[in-house]
Structures are given as C-alpha cells and as structure tokens.
Amino acid sequence: MKPALQPKRIVIVGGVAGGASAAAKARRVDENADIQIFERGPFISFANCGLPYFIAGEIDDRAKLIVMTPERFWERSRVRAHVNHEVLAIDRAAKTVRVKGPDGTARDVPYDKLVLSQGAKPVVPSLPGVELPHVFTLRDIPDMDRIVRFLDERKPQRAVVIGGGFIGVEMAEAFHHRGLHVTIVERNPHILPLLDRDMARYLQDQIRRADFDFKANAQATRFTAGGVEFADGSTLAADLVLLSAGVKAEVELARAAGLEIGATGGVKTNGRMESSDPDIYAVGDAAETIHALTGARARIALAGPANRQGRIAGANAAGAKLTYPGALGTSIVRALNLTVGFTGLNSAQATKGGFSFFTSLTRDHSHAHYYPGAKPVMTKLLVEDGTGRLLGAQVLGERGIDKRVDVFATAIAGKMTVDDLENLDLAYSPPFGSANDPVNVAGFVAGHIARGDIPTVAPENWQPAGEFLLDVRDPEEIAELGRLQDAVNIPLGQLRDRLGELPHDRRIIAYCQKGQRGYLATCLLRGHGFEKTANLRGGYLQAQLNGLACTKGG
C-alpha cells in the first residue's frame, strides 16, 4: 500500500477579489490541498466596487456587500479563511509566512505555493490637515462605515473630492445623490484621465451644474476645518473631503522577501502569474502583468482583471497550467445622468506605444430614433493606420453604453478591423438598437477614413491655415450655436445650386453639426470636380471641444 501523499499547502495573503478567487479555483483543481487565506481586515471577501453605491443609498442592505464569510468558505470549499490576521514576513528559504493573529501573537505557517493578493492602498498626501476628522479615504467596509456615519450624524453640505478618477467620480456622484454640493478637484486638465481631452471636456460640460462642479489643473496644499486650500491661492469650502488621488500597490511584504518589483510598482509576474520566485504568485492591484494589446508591462487596478488573475494563480498553484493574456483596461463609470465606457488605448497611450493611428468620431442614438427614449451615443475610435485594426474606443451617453464598449473590447481582443465593425451582425429591434447600430456606424465612418474614401481632418490636431471653411448647416443652427471663425454658410440643400460661390484654388473644409452632412457635402463637391476638399471629423461640436476658434451667432 502506497503511503498517503502530503496535501499541497497553498497559502493566500489577502482576500477580496483576487485572493478569494484564487482559493476557490485552487480547490476546484485540487480537492485534497490544504488552502488557507490570511486577511488583515475583518472581511474575507466583499464587494469593494459596491461601496460608493451603499454610501449613495442605492444599495440599502450592508449585508449584500459581504460576498463570502469564513464560515461559508469552509462549508462550500473547505478553505480555511482567517480574518484579522496579518502576514508580517515571508521566509522564502524555509517556505513559511509569519502571521500575527488578532490576539497579537505570531506563528509561522508553512507553504508549498504562496499567492499574494494584497491589493493597493489610497495615496494619502503629506499635507497639513490630512488627519482632520472630515477627511476620508475609501478602500474597505470600515472606511465606508465611517463615511456613512459622518454623513448621517454630521449632515455635511459641501464635499470636495480630490481626484477625478473612477472612484472619485463614483464618490462625487454618491455625495451628490445624498444632497451635497460637490466639487471634483483634478490635478490634470480634466477628470477621467483615461479619456481623450475632447471626450472628457464634453462629459464635464454635460454634467456640470450649480451643485456639481470641477476644479482642474489644481493642487491641494492644505486641509482646514472649513475647506481646502490650493497652490494658486484659491480655496474651496468643504465640510467633507474625500481623498481619491490614486492608489499605491502594497508590495512591502514582497519587496522585503526579495521579489522583483516591476517598473509600474507592482510585483513583476509572468503569464502564469508567477513572481520572480516560481512558488510565489501575485495577483490583482499589487501585480504587474502586461497590457493585452501592446504587450507592455502594466498594472491595471480593476476588479475584473483581479478576479481572473486570482483564478489563474489559484489554478496554477494547485497544479494547472493556465496563462493570463493581459488586460485591455476595459472600464465603465456612471457620472450623474451619463455613462462613460473605455477600452484599449487612448490617444496618449497609443502615441507612447509607437502606433501610427487616426481617430474617428460619431454621434448616434442608443436605439431607433423614432422609438421613445432614444438618447445620444458619442463614440470615439482609435484605429491603426494601414491595417485598420481597432486600438481603442471611448463611448459616452445615457443608455446602451455598456453593451457597445463590450463589443469594442471583444473586437480589440479579436484583432478586428473597422471593416469588421461595419459588417457585425448585431441584435436589432427598435427598443434596443438601430438597423445600423452605433457600433456599425462607428465602423462606417472609421472605414471611410481607413480606406481614404473621403479626405478628412481631425479637430484634435488641425488648425485652419488659409482653407475655405464651409458650414453646411441650416442658418437656425448657426444662430443658436455659432460657427467656426471665418466660415461661410451654404446649407447642404442649397449647395448644388451655389457651387459657383466656392473657390477651386483653395482647400475646402466642409463641416456640419456632427459630421454626417459635412461628409455628404464633401462627396458632393468631389463629384463636381472640387478635388481639394475634406470633411471635418465630428463636425462643429467636436471642433468646439478641441478649442478651434468659433464665433457666436450667425
């Protein structure tokens, strides 16, 4: 009779998304493994992405945020989950971790495979007043509880959110939902730095209101009992401040153990989620992996990648051979009445990555325009020159944003081109979409540019320099919204009868409100021998967002 084999000992540091997923998957791969999780906080797995929505009051039951308890983990998966246990050190030679329990005593726990899932902590600037009782960060349920208690007991009226990233925007919305006047402070020129400037500017223009505002290019220098002071000498009144200026990977334990830390500040991993020690894995916000499109080293602090990385690390720790392909950074956030989705690369990232690319801009409807409730959908695509391959997408609107950005994410993962987008067979019924979905329409426009069907100019990197600017909108639109400086108005319906008013010796830049009529005008002019003509992508609205000189009224 063969002696019983020693069960594999898998130790996981940190719970929540990555650690809990690693434990659950490891159990499914190896029923006999000894699996333990040590979590420093009081909850082994909770819905950290749901915290702003509980603060807002949209989630009314705190218990719904608790994804898994130690008791349920044992019952379901025979995983021993220890809360309020802090791992102090890793001894790689002895293959043990030093763990301090809630009573303060420490012990050594042996491992065969170790998974690090410690996440990231909020960046807290070393500024005067940061320790004041009305200044908060948000990482876990205890943080959430402190904020809710402050809101309920102190009933603040004005909130300042330092940082306009995803958490900052979600928390600003949560405070606004609770009736507070909110100002988002961002050190960059606009909120949501993943967005291109024109998309972010449109978002801010649409959601700015008397009690929801922004302060860009701003650097806080001091927090006081009554507000926030800035480097330019200005101040903002606030009786609640949330710090959301980014996160820092928790890699102190890994660094002390001699594991390699990558250029992005996370534990460097390979495709199997192994660190520089093949018996130690790292996942989630503290892990450096790769960008799925560029192959560059990346640390993408999102829950979806953390879950999938945890699943792969847990499986491999238990004996499987799975590979993580990297992440695209696909994300979505709601900002009051609007939703913004992002996937792939933005213009700055594509430039940094060495891509030659162009952008396309389209405005369409969330579903058939004649069916009640249709809302505008604004789409910006980044497309590789020469190949037509989709590199990135930014989608903004009130409805149907999630399904469009997911289609674009799938297209990028599948290395699809804009020609493929044109011909995607997507579900259509008037309440849900259009016969040509906004995804198809974005493909049509980008396809025209990629093939060179019609010359275009991009408002991001073009300034008028002697061209003849042709505004083909109706006079009523110009009177209401203005026009590009020095533009001549000939409505599209009159253009064929007024061709004699146009020059043959100057380049003609046609534009309308959104781009479609400008495209039609360009086709018409080229059909009548005006070879030096082009359409302004995104029309007048996009020109405004990119700061081109405009004149009010007609």
PECORUR-V961904 format. One line per field, one symbol per residue. ss: DSSP state (A for helix, B for strand, O for the rest). phi: phi as a letter, one per 30 degrees, with the letter a starting at -180 (. if undefined). psi: psi as a letter, one per 20 degrees, with the letter a starting at -180 (. if undefined). A space follows every 50 residues. Layout:
# PECORUR-V961904
ss = ???
phi = ???
psi = ???
This chain:
# PECORUR-V961904
ss = OOOOOOOOBBBBBOOAAAAAAAAAAAAAAOOOOBBBBBOOOOOOBBOAAA AAAAAAOOOOOAAAABBBOAAAAAAAAOOBBBOOOBBBBBBOOOOBBBBB OOOOOBBBBBOOBBBBOOOBBBOOOOOBOOOOOOBBOOOOAAAAAAAAAA AAAAOOOBBBBBOOOAAAAAAAAAAAAOOOBBBBBBOOOOOOOOOOAAAA AAAAAAAOBOOBBBBBOOOBBBBBOOBBBBOOOOBBBOOBBBBOOOBBBO OAAAAAOOOOBOOOOOBBOOOOOBOOOOOBBBOAAABBBBBOOOOOBBOO OOAAAAAAAAAAAAAAAOOOOOOOOOBOOOBBBBBOOBBBBBBBOOAAAA AAOOOOBBBBBBBBBOOOOOOOOOOBBBBBBBBBOOOOBBBBBBBBBOOO AAAAAAAAAAAAAOOOBAAAAAOOOOOOOOOOOOOOOAAAAAAAAAAAAA AOOOOBBOOOOOOOOOOBBBBOOOAAAAAAAOBBOOOBBOOAAAAAAAAA AOOOOOOBBBBOOOOAAAAAAAAAAAAOOOOOBBBBOOAAAAAAAOOOOB BOOO
phi = .dddddedcccbcjchdddddddddedddbdcdccbcccdddbdabdddd edddedjdccbedddddbceddddddbhcdccchbcdcaccdddhbccbc dddjdcbccdbcbbccbcibcddcddbeidcddccbbbbbdededddddd dddchdcbccccjcdededdddddddddjddbbccbdddadhedddeddd ddedddcdaecbbbbchbbdbacbdclbcbddjdbbdacabccbcjbbdd bedddddiddcdddjcddbcddidddcdcbcbbidcccbbddcciddabc dbddedddddddddddddkdbcbcdjbcidaabcbhdcbbcbaiccdddd dddidcbbcbbbbbcdaedddejdbdbcbbccbddiciddcabbbblcbi ddddddddddddddhdcddddecdccdbaedcabecdedddddedddedd diebdbbcddbbbebjdcccccddedddddcjadeidccbeedcdddbdd dcdccbdcccabdbkdddddddeddddcjdddbacddiiddddedciddb bdid
psi = ppqpqpqpooppopdcfggghggghghhhohiqopqpophaiphprnhii ghhghhjhoiohhiiogqrhghggggjlpoporkppphqpnhgilqqppp rijiqqrppqqhppppmibqqqpoqmqpiijqijpqrohaghgggggggg ghgimqhpqpoopkaggggghghgghhjjqpppppphrirrmihqqghgh gggghhipahjorqorlqoqiqprhibpqrhjirqpppjpppolkrqppn jgggghijqpprhiirpprahjjqaioijpqprbhippcqphghjqpqoo mqhghgghggggggghhiirmqppirqikprqqpndiqppqqqcqagggg ghijqprrqqpqpaqhaphipqjpqqppppqpppqghjpphrqpppahqj hghghhghghgghjkqrhhhhhjpnqppqhiharhoqhggghggghgggg ikgpqrqpihkpppmiroooojrqhhgghhiarqpjqpooqgiighikhi iqqijqppoqqbgihghhghhgggghijjnhmqqpopiahghgghjjqpq pqa.
